[in-house]
């Protein structure tokens, strides 16, 4: 399941249970959990459990699984949160493990807001959001 010879990414360590997360959804191929530095409340990361650096390098089965989970998470965000839209972004810059950002927004300013990666995570708010969004 993991790339041998490659150092485990922070996401692989989350999959292995070595680092906690605010889990929203999990199946045999994917994991969805809240981003601790969200663009908007409910900002979720969807990852394959297999550590591959780039989304486009996943085999078709794993790629389809990630996209299916993105759809489930987006529908859940839309159903639970009072936002008009759900955005999806693939950046691939910060963690060498394929991941998709799925997040609610109502305006273009909310969509384009920059995340503050230096801010201390609000664990109480994250835990409350995880309760709302968990499947």
C-alpha positions as CSV (number, residue, x, y, z in Angstrom):
1,X,0.0,0.0,0.0
2,X,2.9,2.4,0.7
3,X,5.8,3.3,-1.5
4,X,8.8,1.4,-0.2
5,X,12.0,3.4,0.1
6,X,10.1,6.7,0.3
7,X,9.8,8.5,3.6
8,X,6.3,8.4,5.0
9,X,4.5,11.7,4.3
10,X,2.5,13.3,7.1
11,X,-0.6,12.0,5.3
12,X,0.7,8.4,5.3
13,X,1.4,8.8,9.0
14,X,-2.2,9.9,9.5
15,X,-3.4,6.9,7.5
16,X,-1.3,4.6,9.7
17,X,-2.8,6.2,12.9
18,X,0.5,7.7,14.0
19,X,-0.8,11.2,13.8
20,X,-4.5,12.1,14.8
21,X,-6.8,13.8,12.4
22,X,-10.4,15.1,12.3
23,X,-11.8,12.3,10.1
24,X,-14.8,12.9,8.0
25,X,-14.9,9.7,5.8
26,X,-12.8,6.6,5.2
27,X,-13.1,3.6,3.0
28,X,-10.5,0.9,1.9
29,X,-8.8,3.3,-0.6
30,X,-9.3,6.8,0.6
31,X,-9.4,9.0,3.7
32,X,-11.0,12.5,4.1
33,X,-10.2,14.7,7.0
34,X,-10.3,18.4,8.0
35,X,-7.5,20.7,7.0
36,X,-6.1,22.1,10.3
37,X,-5.4,25.4,8.4
38,X,-8.8,25.8,6.6
39,X,-9.6,28.3,3.8
40,X,-13.1,28.1,5.2
41,X,-14.7,26.1,8.0
42,X,-15.3,22.6,6.6
43,X,-12.2,22.6,4.4
44,X,-11.5,18.9,3.9
45,X,-8.5,17.0,2.4
46,X,-9.2,13.8,0.4
47,X,-6.3,11.5,0.0
48,X,-5.6,8.1,-1.4
49,X,-4.3,5.7,1.3
50,X,-1.5,4.8,-1.1
51,X,1.3,7.3,-1.0
52,X,1.8,8.7,-4.5
53,X,3.2,12.2,-4.8
54,X,1.0,13.4,-7.7
55,X,-2.7,12.7,-8.2
56,X,-2.2,12.1,-11.9
57,X,0.2,9.3,-11.1
58,X,-2.4,7.2,-9.3
59,X,-3.6,4.1,-11.2
60,X,-7.1,4.5,-12.6
61,X,-8.8,2.6,-9.8
62,X,-7.3,4.7,-7.0
63,X,-7.9,8.0,-9.0
64,X,-11.6,7.1,-9.4
65,X,-11.8,6.2,-5.7
66,X,-10.3,9.6,-4.7
67,X,-12.7,11.5,-7.0
68,X,-15.7,9.4,-5.8
69,X,-14.8,10.4,-2.2
70,X,-14.4,14.0,-3.3
71,X,-18.0,13.9,-4.6
72,X,-19.3,12.3,-1.4
73,X,-17.5,14.9,0.8
74,X,-18.7,17.8,-1.4
75,X,-22.3,16.6,-1.2
76,X,-22.0,16.2,2.5
77,X,-20.5,19.7,2.9
78,X,-23.3,21.1,0.7
79,X,-26.0,19.3,2.7
80,X,-24.7,20.1,6.2
81,X,-23.2,23.6,5.8
82,X,-25.0,26.8,4.9
83,X,-22.9,27.7,1.9
84,X,-23.8,28.1,-1.8
85,X,-20.8,26.4,-3.4
86,X,-18.3,23.7,-2.8
87,X,-14.9,24.2,-4.4
88,X,-12.2,21.7,-5.3
89,X,-8.5,22.3,-5.7
90,X,-5.5,20.2,-6.6
91,X,-2.2,22.0,-5.7
92,X,0.4,19.3,-4.9
93,X,2.8,21.8,-3.5
94,X,3.0,21.3,0.3
95,X,2.9,17.5,1.0
96,X,4.4,14.9,-1.3
97,X,1.2,12.8,-1.2
98,X,-1.6,13.2,-3.6
99,X,-4.5,15.2,-2.1
100,X,-7.6,17.2,-3.1
101,X,-8.9,20.2,-1.2
102,X,-12.7,20.3,-0.9
103,X,-14.2,23.3,0.8
104,X,-17.3,25.4,1.1
105,X,-17.5,29.0,-0.1
106,X,-20.1,31.7,-0.9
107,X,-18.1,34.3,-2.7
108,X,-15.0,34.5,-4.9
109,X,-13.1,36.2,-2.0
110,X,-13.9,33.1,0.2
111,X,-12.7,30.8,-2.6
112,X,-9.4,32.7,-3.1
113,X,-8.6,33.4,0.6
114,X,-5.1,32.5,1.5
115,X,-4.7,30.0,4.4
116,X,-2.6,31.1,7.4
117,X,-0.3,28.2,7.8
118,X,1.3,29.8,10.8
119,X,-1.9,30.1,12.8
120,X,-2.4,27.8,15.7
121,X,-5.2,25.3,14.8
122,X,-8.5,25.8,16.5
123,X,-9.0,22.3,17.7
124,X,-12.3,22.9,19.4
125,X,-13.8,24.3,16.2
126,X,-12.2,21.5,14.1
127,X,-13.7,18.9,16.5
128,X,-17.1,20.5,16.3
129,X,-17.0,20.7,12.5
130,X,-15.8,17.0,12.3
131,X,-18.9,16.0,14.3
132,X,-21.1,17.9,11.8
133,X,-19.5,16.5,8.7
134,X,-18.6,12.9,9.7
135,X,-20.4,10.2,7.8
